[in-house]
Amino acid sequence: MNFILTLVAPEDHKLPNDAITAACNLFGKSSAPNWLSKGRACDLLFTQCDLATLPNTRDKLATHLTEFSIDWALQADKNRRKSVLVSDMDSTIIGQECIDEIADFAGVRDQVSNITERAMAGALDFDIALIERVRLLKGMSENAINQVMSERIHLNLGAKTLLATMRHHGAYTMLVSGGFTFCASRIAQRAGFDDFNANQLIFSGTNLTGKVQKPILGREAKLGFLCAACNRRGVALDQSIGIGDGANDIALVKNAGIGIAYKAKQKLTENADACITHTDLTTALFFQGYNENEFIHETKV
């Protein structure tokens, strides 16, 4: 069976020839590189590989490529372009954790960010962590949260291009967050998602009560939204792409057709098909075989 190895260097960098050589030394002769972005991103086609051995092969490949600051994905050469994208929000589509920025505005950042870090690393139950963090935000006004969203929250590089390109080519896109609809609705619109789902904060008038509406959207809920999105489009899970950064995204990433860990915690990288560590979110397009000429560039963040 044939498989594709995609190699991507950071923007304004050249893909080292030694990285291509290292891959070929591991797998044997490949086809000539198919350049997806001249000098920076390419596909290498290898033949007669047993894909059942891919997990071990990925480990070997990681060892071979560890000296190069590049991102890569190894996958079958069939059905690479996905028709459903489901992504986490905080520290994935945006570069911040919304709740930490809100907490900073409220003067309780240290307490909240400590809980966030433990939860994303998988050391603390997500539901308990969310309830405790929201409790610390009691009394904060809607106007203050709006100010945080406009002044402190920014899309990660490549987010708009990823969404615009996939939607242009017919994909359905959904933002799913363990954060809040107050934030997710704004980010979904800013980035260009078709839909979004998140937890609901409870207000008394225009101020937070310190409580969150139940049930809480957590790890399994994200998987549920992935399944629902695929059902809506009438496609199997292998036609989807899932992106996240923390332990709360494991079920989403593990069950997607290609699961990507974006600058992620170790627990997620261990469960992902590929990682984006050195590059930006447009690498998720290269992993699907898109040529840079096909990108719909929207750079404003």
Secondary structure, 3 states (H helix, E strand, C coil): CCEEEEEECCCCCCCCHHHHHHHHHHHCCCCCCEEEECCCEEEEEECCCCHHHHHHHHHHHHHHHCCCCCEEEEEECCCCCCCEEEECCCCCCECCCHHHHHHHHHCCHHHHHHHHHHHHCCCCCHHHHHHHHHHCCCCCEHHHHHHHHHHHCCECCCHHHHHHHHHHCCCEEEEEEEEEHHHHHHHHHHHCCCEEEEECEEEECCEEEEEECCCCCCHHHHHHHHHHHHHHHCCCHHHEEEEECCHHHHHHHHHCCEEEEECCCHHHHCCCCEEECCCCCCHHHHCCCCCHHHCCCCCCC
